[in-house]
Amino acid sequence: MTGEMRASDADRQRVLAALQRHTTDGRLTLDEFAERADVVYAARTLGELAAVTRDLPNPRSTVDNHARQLAIAFGVAIITLIVLAALLALR
């Protein structure tokens, strides 16, 4: 069972990095981050590490959301430039 496999230092660092991203994004307070970081440092298994981030969104979905927001902003900027160019051409 994967949850019972021993966690490596790299596994702990990966989870800490995810917690830092969630804290930066405002999903965790600094106190919550500190509490969860303590659990990460004490974790012996992958299951214990997984429990720390169970209530947080998947990092992949967060990346997808950021990419989508960037694409929308870029699209709006392009449309704005086209409209401005058309208005200037009509003058």
Stockholm file with secondary structure:
# STOCKHOLM 1.0

chainA/1-91         MTGEMRASDADRQRVLAALQRHTTDGRLTLDEFAERADVVYAARTLGELAAVTRDLPNPRSTVDNHARQLAIAFGVAIITLIVLAALLALR
#=GR chainA/1-91 SS CGGGSBCCHHHHHHHHHHHHHHHHTTSSCHHHHHHHHHHHHHCCBHHHHHHHHTTSCCHHHHHHHHHHHHHHHHHHHHHHHHHHHHHHHHC
#=GC SS_cons        CGGGSBCCHHHHHHHHHHHHHHHHTTSSCHHHHHHHHHHHHHCCBHHHHHHHHTTSCCHHHHHHHHHHHHHHHHHHHHHHHHHHHHHHHHC
//
